[in-house]
């Protein structure tokens, strides 16, 4: 029961990978490989967007959990 009614876990995310990918993309871009640099930078930005959406989804789940109540008679949630 404890696991069933436990709050949703907070995601352990880091934007460092996305920031490093964007920085490497810009560095490659300045070295002359324009298409590769843009591809790496776009990949880093895409990864950052995915991480951001995951955080937003997890926070929405936590907000829903915080608003729910457990019935002590039937152990249902509402």
PDB file of N, CA, C and O in Angstrom:
ATOM      1  N   UNK A   1       0.822  -1.193   0.000  1.00  0.00           N
ATOM      2  CA  UNK A   1       0.000   0.000   0.000  1.00  0.00           C
ATOM      3  C   UNK A   1       0.868   1.259   0.000  1.00  0.00           C
ATOM      4  O   UNK A   1       0.524   2.273  -0.608  1.00  0.00           O
ATOM      5  N   UNK A   2       1.990   1.165   0.693  1.00  0.00           N
ATOM      6  CA  UNK A   2       2.847   2.335   0.783  1.00  0.00           C
ATOM      7  C   UNK A   2       3.362   2.744  -0.596  1.00  0.00           C
ATOM      8  O   UNK A   2       3.420   3.932  -0.913  1.00  0.00           O
ATOM      9  N   UNK A   3       3.731   1.771  -1.404  1.00  0.00           N
ATOM     10  CA  UNK A   3       4.238   2.070  -2.749  1.00  0.00           C
ATOM     11  C   UNK A   3       3.116   2.551  -3.668  1.00  0.00           C
ATOM     12  O   UNK A   3       3.338   3.382  -4.549  1.00  0.00           O
ATOM     13  N   UNK A   4       1.912   2.021  -3.454  1.00  0.00           N
ATOM     14  CA  UNK A   4       0.788   2.396  -4.309  1.00  0.00           C
ATOM     15  C   UNK A   4       0.411   3.865  -4.128  1.00  0.00           C
ATOM     16  O   UNK A   4       0.079   4.547  -5.097  1.00  0.00           O
ATOM     17  N   UNK A   5       0.461   4.344  -2.903  1.00  0.00           N
ATOM     18  CA  UNK A   5       0.044   5.710  -2.624  1.00  0.00           C
ATOM     19  C   UNK A   5       1.207   6.678  -2.459  1.00  0.00           C
ATOM     20  O   UNK A   5       1.010   7.824  -2.055  1.00  0.00           O
ATOM     21  N   UNK A   6       2.399   6.230  -2.765  1.00  0.00           N
ATOM     22  CA  UNK A   6       3.583   7.097  -2.649  1.00  0.00           C
ATOM     23  C   UNK A   6       3.539   8.175  -3.734  1.00  0.00           C
ATOM     24  O   UNK A   6       2.947   7.975  -4.794  1.00  0.00           O
ATOM     25  N   UNK A   7       4.163   9.303  -3.462  1.00  0.00           N
ATOM     26  CA  UNK A   7       4.194  10.357  -4.480  1.00  0.00           C
ATOM     27  C   UNK A   7       5.039   9.923  -5.678  1.00  0.00           C
ATOM     28  O   UNK A   7       5.964   9.124  -5.530  1.00  0.00           O
ATOM     29  N   UNK A   8       4.726  10.444  -6.851  1.00  0.00           N
ATOM     30  CA  UNK A   8       5.539  10.137  -8.022  1.00  0.00           C
ATOM     31  C   UNK A   8       6.971  10.641  -7.819  1.00  0.00           C
ATOM     32  O   UNK A   8       7.199  11.686  -7.209  1.00  0.00           O
ATOM     33  N   UNK A   9       7.902   9.890  -8.332  1.00  0.00           N
ATOM     34  CA  UNK A   9       9.314  10.259  -8.161  1.00  0.00           C
ATOM     35  C   UNK A   9       9.647  11.492  -8.988  1.00  0.00           C
ATOM     36  O   UNK A   9       9.115  11.698 -10.079  1.00  0.00           O
ATOM     37  N   UNK A  10      10.526  12.292  -8.446  1.00  0.00           N
ATOM     38  CA  UNK A  10      11.010  13.445  -9.201  1.00  0.00           C
ATOM     39  C   UNK A  10      12.101  12.971 -10.150  1.00  0.00           C
ATOM     40  O   UNK A  10      12.993  12.219  -9.756  1.00  0.00           O
ATOM     41  N   UNK A  11      12.028  13.407 -11.384  1.00  0.00           N
ATOM     42  CA  UNK A  11      13.043  12.944 -12.332  1.00  0.00           C
ATOM     43  C   UNK A  11      14.405  13.561 -12.016  1.00  0.00           C
ATOM     44  O   UNK A  11      14.510  14.735 -11.661  1.00  0.00           O
ATOM     45  N   UNK A  12      15.428  12.748 -12.156  1.00  0.00           N
ATOM     46  CA  UNK A  12      16.781  13.244 -11.966  1.00  0.00           C
ATOM     47  C   UNK A  12      17.296  13.641 -13.341  1.00  0.00           C
ATOM     48  O   UNK A  12      17.805  12.813 -14.098  1.00  0.00           O
ATOM     49  N   UNK A  13      17.155  14.912 -13.643  1.00  0.00           N
ATOM     50  CA  UNK A  13      17.528  15.400 -14.972  1.00  0.00           C
ATOM     51  C   UNK A  13      18.638  16.416 -14.856  1.00  0.00           C
ATOM     52  O   UNK A  13      18.849  17.041 -13.817  1.00  0.00           O
ATOM     53  N   UNK A  14      19.333  16.555 -15.953  1.00  0.00           N
ATOM     54  CA  UNK A  14      20.400  17.531 -16.023  1.00  0.00           C
ATOM     55  C   UNK A  14      20.414  18.115 -17.426  1.00  0.00           C
ATOM     56  O   UNK A  14      20.321  17.398 -18.422  1.00  0.00           O
ATOM     57  N   UNK A  15      20.529  19.394 -17.476  1.00  0.00           N
ATOM     58  CA  UNK A  15      20.603  20.074 -18.765  1.00  0.00           C
ATOM     59  C   UNK A  15      22.041  20.183 -19.268  1.00  0.00           C
ATOM     60  O   UNK A  15      22.280  20.754 -20.332  1.00  0.00           O
ATOM     61  N   UNK A  16      22.999  19.643 -18.518  1.00  0.00           N
ATOM     62  CA  UNK A  16      24.403  19.766 -18.905  1.00  0.00           C
ATOM     63  C   UNK A  16      24.690  19.111 -20.245  1.00  0.00           C
ATOM     64  O   UNK A  16      25.433  19.669 -21.051  1.00  0.00           O
ATOM     65  N   UNK A  17      24.122  17.949 -20.501  1.00  0.00           N
ATOM     66  CA  UNK A  17      24.378  17.258 -21.771  1.00  0.00           C
ATOM     67  C   UNK A  17      23.880  18.102 -22.945  1.00  0.00           C
ATOM     68  O   UNK A  17      24.550  18.195 -23.974  1.00  0.00           O
ATOM     69  N   UNK A  18      22.724  18.706 -22.794  1.00  0.00           N
ATOM     70  CA  UNK A  18      22.178  19.549 -23.858  1.00  0.00           C
ATOM     71  C   UNK A  18      23.039  20.789 -24.060  1.00  0.00           C
ATOM     72  O   UNK A  18      23.317  21.176 -25.195  1.00  0.00           O
ATOM     73  N   UNK A  19      23.462  21.414 -22.961  1.00  0.00           N
ATOM     74  CA  UNK A  19      24.299  22.605 -23.086  1.00  0.00           C
ATOM     75  C   UNK A  19      25.656  22.293 -23.697  1.00  0.00           C
ATOM     76  O   UNK A  19      26.176  23.073 -24.496  1.00  0.00           O
ATOM     77  N   UNK A  20      26.224  21.162 -23.328  1.00  0.00           N
ATOM     78  CA  UNK A  20      27.514  20.771 -23.897  1.00  0.00           C
ATOM     79  C   UNK A  20      27.364  20.469 -25.384  1.00  0.00           C
ATOM     80  O   UNK A  20      28.225  20.847 -26.179  1.00  0.00           O
ATOM     81  N   UNK A  21      26.284  19.794 -25.770  1.00  0.00           N
ATOM     82  CA  UNK A  21      26.056  19.494 -27.182  1.00  0.00           C
ATOM     83  C   UNK A  21      25.884  20.772 -27.996  1.00  0.00           C
ATOM     84  O   UNK A  21      26.392  20.868 -29.113  1.00  0.00           O
ATOM     85  N   UNK A  22      25.181  21.742 -27.451  1.00  0.00           N
ATOM     86  CA  UNK A  22      25.008  23.012 -28.153  1.00  0.00           C
ATOM     87  C   UNK A  22      26.350  23.728 -28.283  1.00  0.00           C
ATOM     88  O   UNK A  22      26.666  24.277 -29.339  1.00  0.00           O
ATOM     89  N   UNK A  23      27.136  23.719 -27.212  1.00  0.00           N
ATOM     90  CA  UNK A  23      28.450  24.367 -27.265  1.00  0.00           C
ATOM     91  C   UNK A  23      29.370  23.672 -28.269  1.00  0.00           C
ATOM     92  O   UNK A  23      30.091  24.337 -29.012  1.00  0.00           O
ATOM     93  N   UNK A  24      29.348  22.348 -28.293  1.00  0.00           N
ATOM     94  CA  UNK A  24      30.171  21.616 -29.270  1.00  0.00           C
ATOM     95  C   UNK A  24      29.678  21.907 -30.679  1.00  0.00           C
ATOM     96  O   UNK A  24      30.488  22.052 -31.594  1.00  0.00           O
ATOM     97  N   UNK A  25      28.379  21.994 -30.869  1.00  0.00           N
ATOM     98  CA  UNK A  25      27.825  22.335 -32.180  1.00  0.00           C
ATOM     99  C   UNK A  25      28.269  23.702 -32.655  1.00  0.00           C
ATOM    100  O   UNK A  25      28.602  23.884 -33.826  1.00  0.00           O
ATOM    101  N   UNK A  26      28.275  24.659 -31.748  1.00  0.00           N
ATOM    102  CA  UNK A  26      28.732  26.007 -32.101  1.00  0.00           C
ATOM    103  C   UNK A  26      30.228  25.996 -32.405  1.00  0.00           C
ATOM    104  O   UNK A  26      30.680  26.673 -33.329  1.00  0.00           O
ATOM    105  N   UNK A  27      30.992  25.235 -31.636  1.00  0.00           N
ATOM    106  CA  UNK A  27      32.429  25.134 -31.881  1.00  0.00           C
ATOM    107  C   UNK A  27      32.710  24.506 -33.245  1.00  0.00           C
ATOM    108  O   UNK A  27      33.557  24.994 -33.993  1.00  0.00           O
ATOM    109  N   UNK A  28      32.005  23.432 -33.566  1.00  0.00           N
ATOM    110  CA  UNK A  28      32.167  22.794 -34.878  1.00  0.00           C
ATOM    111  C   UNK A  28      31.714  23.740 -35.978  1.00  0.00           C
ATOM    112  O   UNK A  28      32.306  23.773 -37.057  1.00  0.00           O
ATOM    113  N   UNK A  29      30.679  24.498 -35.710  1.00  0.00           N
ATOM    114  CA  UNK A  29      30.176  25.475 -36.673  1.00  0.00           C
ATOM    115  C   UNK A  29      31.219  26.542 -36.979  1.00  0.00           C
ATOM    116  O   UNK A  29      31.388  26.936 -38.134  1.00  0.00           O
ATOM    117  N   UNK A  30      31.910  27.006 -35.961  1.00  0.00           N
ATOM    118  CA  UNK A  30      32.936  28.038 -36.177  1.00  0.00           C
ATOM    119  C   UNK A  30      34.189  27.482 -36.838  1.00  0.00           C
ATOM    120  O   UNK A  30      34.975  28.236 -37.412  1.00  0.00           O
ATOM    121  N   UNK A  31      34.380  26.165 -36.761  1.00  0.00           N
ATOM    122  CA  UNK A  31      35.542  25.544 -37.409  1.00  0.00           C
ATOM    123  C   UNK A  31      35.326  25.359 -38.902  1.00  0.00           C
ATOM    124  O   UNK A  31      36.278  25.078 -39.630  1.00  0.00           O
ATOM    125  N   UNK A  32      34.109  25.510 -39.365  1.00  0.00           N
ATOM    126  CA  UNK A  32      33.861  25.442 -40.796  1.00  0.00           C
ATOM    127  C   UNK A  32      32.903  24.355 -41.233  1.00  0.00           C
ATOM    128  O   UNK A  32      32.399  24.416 -42.354  1.00  0.00           O
ATOM    129  N   UNK A  33      32.628  23.370 -40.409  1.00  0.00           N
ATOM    130  CA  UNK A  33      31.691  22.301 -40.766  1.00  0.00           C
ATOM    131  C   UNK A  33      30.282  22.751 -40.405  1.00  0.00           C
ATOM    132  O   UNK A  33      29.760  22.415 -39.342  1.00  0.00           O
ATOM    133  N   UNK A  34      29.688  23.502 -41.293  1.00  0.00           N
ATOM    134  CA  UNK A  34      28.419  24.165 -40.993  1.00  0.00           C
ATOM    135  C   UNK A  34      27.288  23.163 -40.791  1.00  0.00           C
ATOM    136  O   UNK A  34      26.547  23.253 -39.812  1.00  0.00           O
ATOM    137  N   UNK A  35      27.150  22.218 -41.700  1.00  0.00           N
ATOM    138  CA  UNK A  35      26.043  21.272 -41.591  1.00  0.00           C
ATOM    139  C   UNK A  35      26.177  20.403 -40.343  1.00  0.00           C
ATOM    140  O   UNK A  35      25.195  20.188 -39.633  1.00  0.00           O
ATOM    141  N   UNK A  36      27.366  19.909 -40.073  1.00  0.00           N
ATOM    142  CA  UNK A  36      27.588  19.087 -38.885  1.00  0.00           C
ATOM    143  C   UNK A  36      27.373  19.902 -37.610  1.00  0.00           C
ATOM    144  O   UNK A  36      26.777  19.407 -36.653  1.00  0.00           O
ATOM    145  N   UNK A  37      27.851  21.141 -37.588  1.00  0.00           N
ATOM    146  CA  UNK A  37      27.667  22.005 -36.420  1.00  0.00           C
ATOM    147  C   UNK A  37      26.203  22.295 -36.142  1.00  0.00           C
ATOM    148  O   UNK A  37      25.756  22.263 -34.995  1.00  0.00           O
ATOM    149  N   UNK A  38      25.461  22.580 -37.211  1.00  0.00           N
ATOM    150  CA  UNK A  38      24.029  22.831 -37.035  1.00  0.00           C
ATOM    151  C   UNK A  38      23.307  21.576 -36.560  1.00  0.00           C
ATOM    152  O   UNK A  38      22.398  21.649 -35.733  1.00  0.00           O
ATOM    153  N   UNK A  39      23.720  20.417 -37.089  1.00  0.00           N
ATOM    154  CA  UNK A  39      23.102  19.163 -36.681  1.00  0.00           C
ATOM    155  C   UNK A  39      23.358  18.859 -35.206  1.00  0.00           C
ATOM    156  O   UNK A  39      22.448  18.436 -34.492  1.00  0.00           O
ATOM    157  N   UNK A  40      24.582  19.071 -34.752  1.00  0.00           N
ATOM    158  CA  UNK A  40      24.911  18.817 -33.347  1.00  0.00           C
ATOM    159  C   UNK A  40      24.178  19.807 -32.439  1.00  0.00           C
ATOM    160  O   UNK A  40      23.627  19.418 -31.409  1.00  0.00           O
ATOM    161  N   UNK A  41      24.173  21.080 -32.822  1.00  0.00           N
ATOM    162  CA  UNK A  41      23.485  22.093 -32.009  1.00  0.00           C
ATOM    163  C   UNK A  41      21.980  21.830 -31.964  1.00  0.00           C
ATOM    164  O   UNK A  41      21.355  21.990 -30.915  1.00  0.00           O
ATOM    165  N   UNK A  42      21.400  21.431 -33.084  1.00  0.00           N
ATOM    166  CA  UNK A  42      19.968  21.128 -33.110  1.00  0.00           C
ATOM    167  C   UNK A  42      19.666  19.891 -32.263  1.00  0.00           C
ATOM    168  O   UNK A  42      18.637  19.830 -31.591  1.00  0.00           O
ATOM    169  N   UNK A  43      20.558  18.917 -32.299  1.00  0.00           N
ATOM    170  CA  UNK A  43      20.382  17.735 -31.449  1.00  0.00           C
ATOM    171  C   UNK A  43      20.429  18.094 -29.979  1.00  0.00           C
ATOM    172  O   UNK A  43      19.633  17.584 -29.191  1.00  0.00           O
ATOM    173  N   UNK A  44      21.357  18.973 -29.597  1.00  0.00           N
ATOM    174  CA  UNK A  44      21.432  19.424 -28.209  1.00  0.00           C
ATOM    175  C   UNK A  44      20.187  20.191 -27.785  1.00  0.00           C
ATOM    176  O   UNK A  44      19.684  20.016 -26.675  1.00  0.00           O
ATOM    177  N   UNK A  45      19.695  21.043 -28.683  1.00  0.00           N
ATOM    178  CA  UNK A  45      18.475  21.791 -28.373  1.00  0.00           C
ATOM    179  C   UNK A  45      17.280  20.851 -28.272  1.00  0.00           C
ATOM    180  O   UNK A  45      16.411  21.032 -27.419  1.00  0.00           O
ATOM    181  N   UNK A  46      17.239  19.844 -29.146  1.00  0.00           N
ATOM    182  CA  UNK A  46      16.157  18.857 -29.086  1.00  0.00           C
ATOM    183  C   UNK A  46      16.196  18.064 -27.798  1.00  0.00           C
ATOM    184  O   UNK A  46      15.160  17.814 -27.183  1.00  0.00           O
ATOM    185  N   UNK A  47      17.402  17.664 -27.384  1.00  0.00           N
ATOM    186  CA  UNK A  47      17.542  16.926 -26.129  1.00  0.00           C
ATOM    187  C   UNK A  47      17.103  17.796 -24.946  1.00  0.00           C
ATOM    188  O   UNK A  47      16.444  17.314 -24.025  1.00  0.00           O
ATOM    189  N   UNK A  48      17.468  19.066 -24.978  1.00  0.00           N
ATOM    190  CA  UNK A  48      17.031  19.983 -23.922  1.00  0.00           C
ATOM    191  C   UNK A  48      15.517  20.103 -23.874  1.00  0.00           C
ATOM    192  O   UNK A  48      14.938  20.187 -22.791  1.00  0.00           O
ATOM    193  N   UNK A  49      14.865  20.113 -25.039  1.00  0.00           N
ATOM    194  CA  UNK A  49      13.407  20.194 -25.085  1.00  0.00           C
ATOM    195  C   UNK A  49      12.777  18.924 -24.529  1.00  0.00           C
ATOM    196  O   UNK A  49      11.768  18.987 -23.827  1.00  0.00           O
ATOM    197  N   UNK A  50      13.368  17.768 -24.838  1.00  0.00           N
ATOM    198  CA  UNK A  50      12.847  16.500 -24.321  1.00  0.00           C
ATOM    199  C   UNK A  50      12.959  16.459 -22.802  1.00  0.00           C
ATOM    200  O   UNK A  50      12.026  16.041 -22.117  1.00  0.00           O
ATOM    201  N   UNK A  51      14.097  16.892 -22.280  1.00  0.00           N
ATOM    202  CA  UNK A  51      14.300  16.909 -20.828  1.00  0.00           C
ATOM    203  C   UNK A  51      13.321  17.878 -20.170  1.00  0.00           C
ATOM    204  O   UNK A  51      12.758  17.575 -19.118  1.00  0.00           O
ATOM    205  N   UNK A  52      13.121  19.028 -20.778  1.00  0.00           N
ATOM    206  CA  UNK A  52      12.190  20.021 -20.239  1.00  0.00           C
ATOM    207  C   UNK A  52      10.769  19.460 -20.195  1.00  0.00           C
ATOM    208  O   UNK A  52      10.063  19.637 -19.202  1.00  0.00           O
ATOM    209  N   UNK A  53      10.349  18.782 -21.268  1.00  0.00           N
ATOM    210  CA  UNK A  53       9.007  18.198 -21.293  1.00  0.00           C
ATOM    211  C   UNK A  53       8.860  17.107 -20.238  1.00  0.00           C
ATOM    212  O   UNK A  53       7.800  16.971 -19.627  1.00  0.00           O
ATOM    213  N   UNK A  54       9.925  16.324 -20.022  1.00  0.00           N
ATOM    214  CA  UNK A  54       9.872  15.274 -19.004  1.00  0.00           C
ATOM    215  C   UNK A  54       9.697  15.873 -17.617  1.00  0.00           C
ATOM    216  O   UNK A  54       8.951  15.340 -16.795  1.00  0.00           O
ATOM    217  N   UNK A  55      10.375  16.966 -17.360  1.00  0.00           N
ATOM    218  CA  UNK A  55      10.249  17.640 -16.065  1.00  0.00           C
ATOM    219  C   UNK A  55       8.840  18.200 -15.907  1.00  0.00           C
ATOM    220  O   UNK A  55       8.240  18.074 -14.839  1.00  0.00           O
ATOM    221  N   UNK A  56       8.312  18.811 -16.947  1.00  0.00           N
ATOM    222  CA  UNK A  56       6.962  19.371 -16.875  1.00  0.00           C
ATOM    223  C   UNK A  56       5.924  18.277 -16.644  1.00  0.00           C
ATOM    224  O   UNK A  56       4.991  18.467 -15.865  1.00  0.00           O
ATOM    225  N   UNK A  57       6.079  17.124 -17.320  1.00  0.00           N
ATOM    226  CA  UNK A  57       5.151  16.017 -17.145  1.00  0.00           C
ATOM    227  C   UNK A  57       5.218  15.478 -15.719  1.00  0.00           C
ATOM    228  O   UNK A  57       4.186  15.194 -15.111  1.00  0.00           O
ATOM    229  N   UNK A  58       6.429  15.337 -15.188  1.00  0.00           N
ATOM    230  CA  UNK A  58       6.588  14.816 -13.824  1.00  0.00           C
ATOM    231  C   UNK A  58       6.002  15.780 -12.795  1.00  0.00           C
ATOM    232  O   UNK A  58       5.383  15.347 -11.823  1.00  0.00           O
ATOM    233  N   UNK A  59       6.190  17.065 -13.000  1.00  0.00           N
ATOM    234  CA  UNK A  59       5.621  18.043 -12.077  1.00  0.00           C
ATOM    235  C   UNK A  59       4.099  18.049 -12.150  1.00  0.00           C
ATOM    236  O   UNK A  59       3.432  18.248 -11.135  1.00  0.00           O
ATOM    237  N   UNK A  60       3.550  17.835 -13.328  1.00  0.00           N
ATOM    238  CA  UNK A  60       2.092  17.745 -13.451  1.00  0.00           C
ATOM    239  C   UNK A  60       1.567  16.513 -12.716  1.00  0.00           C
ATOM    240  O   UNK A  60       0.519  16.571 -12.073  1.00  0.00           O
ATOM    241  N   UNK A  61       2.294  15.401 -12.811  1.00  0.00           N
ATOM    242  CA  UNK A  61       1.904  14.200 -12.082  1.00  0.00           C
ATOM    243  C   UNK A  61       1.965  14.421 -10.571  1.00  0.00           C
ATOM    244  O   UNK A  61       1.092  13.962  -9.834  1.00  0.00           O
ATOM    245  N   UNK A  62       2.992  15.121 -10.121  1.00  0.00           N
ATOM    246  CA  UNK A  62       3.107  15.418  -8.683  1.00  0.00           C
ATOM    247  C   UNK A  62       1.985  16.346  -8.231  1.00  0.00           C
ATOM    248  O   UNK A  62       1.453  16.177  -7.134  1.00  0.00           O
ATOM    249  N   UNK A  63       1.619  17.321  -9.056  1.00  0.00           N
ATOM    250  CA  UNK A  63       0.531  18.231  -8.698  1.00  0.00           C
ATOM    251  C   UNK A  63      -0.791  17.474  -8.603  1.00  0.00           C
ATOM    252  O   UNK A  63      -1.597  17.730  -7.708  1.00  0.00           O
ATOM    253  N   UNK A  64      -1.006  16.546  -9.525  1.00  0.00           N
ATOM    254  CA  UNK A  64      -2.218  15.722  -9.478  1.00  0.00           C
ATOM    255  C   UNK A  64      -2.221  14.861  -8.225  1.00  0.00           C
ATOM    256  O   UNK A  64      -3.253  14.718  -7.570  1.00  0.00           O
ATOM    257  N   UNK A  65      -1.068  14.285  -7.888  1.00  0.00           N
ATOM    258  CA  UNK A  65      -0.974  13.450  -6.690  1.00  0.00           C
ATOM    259  C   UNK A  65      -1.232  14.268  -5.430  1.00  0.00           C
ATOM    260  O   UNK A  65      -1.899  13.792  -4.511  1.00  0.00           O
ATOM    261  N   UNK A  66      -0.713  15.492  -5.378  1.00  0.00           N
ATOM    262  CA  UNK A  66      -0.891  16.334  -4.192  1.00  0.00           C
ATOM    263  C   UNK A  66      -2.347  16.734  -3.994  1.00  0.00           C
ATOM    264  O   UNK A  66      -2.770  16.985  -2.866  1.00  0.00           O
ATOM    265  N   UNK A  67      -3.113  16.797  -5.072  1.00  0.00           N
ATOM    266  CA  UNK A  67      -4.520  17.172  -4.961  1.00  0.00           C
ATOM    267  C   UNK A  67      -5.429  15.977  -4.684  1.00  0.00           C
ATOM    268  O   UNK A  67      -6.605  16.164  -4.370  1.00  0.00           O
ATOM    269  N   UNK A  68      -4.915  14.764  -4.794  1.00  0.00           N
ATOM    270  CA  UNK A  68      -5.746  13.587  -4.570  1.00  0.00           C
ATOM    271  C   UNK A  68      -5.841  13.279  -3.079  1.00  0.00           C
ATOM    272  O   UNK A  68      -4.975  13.656  -2.288  1.00  0.00           O
ATOM    273  N   UNK A  69      -6.895  12.598  -2.727  1.00  0.00           N
ATOM    274  CA  UNK A  69      -7.132  12.193  -1.340  1.00  0.00           C
ATOM    275  C   UNK A  69      -7.379  10.687  -1.294  1.00  0.00           C
ATOM    276  O   UNK A  69      -7.927  10.116  -2.237  1.00  0.00           O
ATOM    277  N   UNK A  70      -6.981  10.054  -0.214  1.00  0.00           N
ATOM    278  CA  UNK A  70      -7.176   8.615  -0.045  1.00  0.00           C
ATOM    279  C   UNK A  70      -8.293   8.401   0.964  1.00  0.00           C
ATOM    280  O   UNK A  70      -8.264   8.928   2.076  1.00  0.00           O
ATOM    281  N   UNK A  71      -9.269   7.620   0.551  1.00  0.00           N
ATOM    282  CA  UNK A  71     -10.376   7.282   1.446  1.00  0.00           C
ATOM    283  C   UNK A  71      -9.884   6.238   2.428  1.00  0.00           C
ATOM    284  O   UNK A  71      -9.371   5.200   2.009  1.00  0.00           O
ATOM    285  N   UNK A  72     -10.025   6.481   3.716  1.00  0.00           N
ATOM    286  CA  UNK A  72      -9.544   5.537   4.723  1.00  0.00           C
ATOM    287  C   UNK A  72     -10.471   4.333   4.891  1.00  0.00           C
ATOM    288  O   UNK A  72     -10.071   3.324   5.472  1.00  0.00           O
ATOM    289  N   UNK A  73     -11.701   4.429   4.391  1.00  0.00           N
ATOM    290  CA  UNK A  73     -12.631   3.303   4.515  1.00  0.00           C
ATOM    291  C   UNK A  73     -12.439   2.295   3.378  1.00  0.00           C
ATOM    292  O   UNK A  73     -12.453   1.085   3.607  1.00  0.00           O
ATOM    293  N   UNK A  74     -12.259   2.800   2.147  1.00  0.00           N
ATOM    294  CA  UNK A  74     -12.168   1.875   1.008  1.00  0.00           C
ATOM    295  C   UNK A  74     -10.795   1.937   0.322  1.00  0.00           C
ATOM    296  O   UNK A  74     -10.572   1.214  -0.648  1.00  0.00           O
ATOM    297  N   UNK A  75      -9.908   2.749   0.782  1.00  0.00           N
ATOM    298  CA  UNK A  75      -8.558   2.982   0.240  1.00  0.00           C
ATOM    299  C   UNK A  75      -8.574   3.380  -1.232  1.00  0.00           C
ATOM    300  O   UNK A  75      -7.596   3.158  -1.946  1.00  0.00           O
ATOM    301  N   UNK A  76      -9.655   3.954  -1.679  1.00  0.00           N
ATOM    302  CA  UNK A  76      -9.713   4.485  -3.033  1.00  0.00           C
ATOM    303  C   UNK A  76      -9.190   5.924  -3.042  1.00  0.00           C
ATOM    304  O   UNK A  76      -9.174   6.603  -2.015  1.00  0.00           O
ATOM    305  N   UNK A  77      -8.777   6.356  -4.193  1.00  0.00           N
ATOM    306  CA  UNK A  77      -8.304   7.749  -4.304  1.00  0.00           C
ATOM    307  C   UNK A  77      -9.311   8.551  -5.116  1.00  0.00           C
ATOM    308  O   UNK A  77      -9.932   8.037  -6.046  1.00  0.00           O
ATOM    309  N   UNK A  78      -9.456   9.784  -4.759  1.00  0.00           N
ATOM    310  CA  UNK A  78     -10.328  10.694  -5.483  1.00  0.00           C
ATOM    311  C   UNK A  78      -9.789  12.094  -5.389  1.00  0.00           C
ATOM    312  O   UNK A  78     -10.383  13.022  -5.938  1.00  0.00           O
TER     313      UNK A  78
END
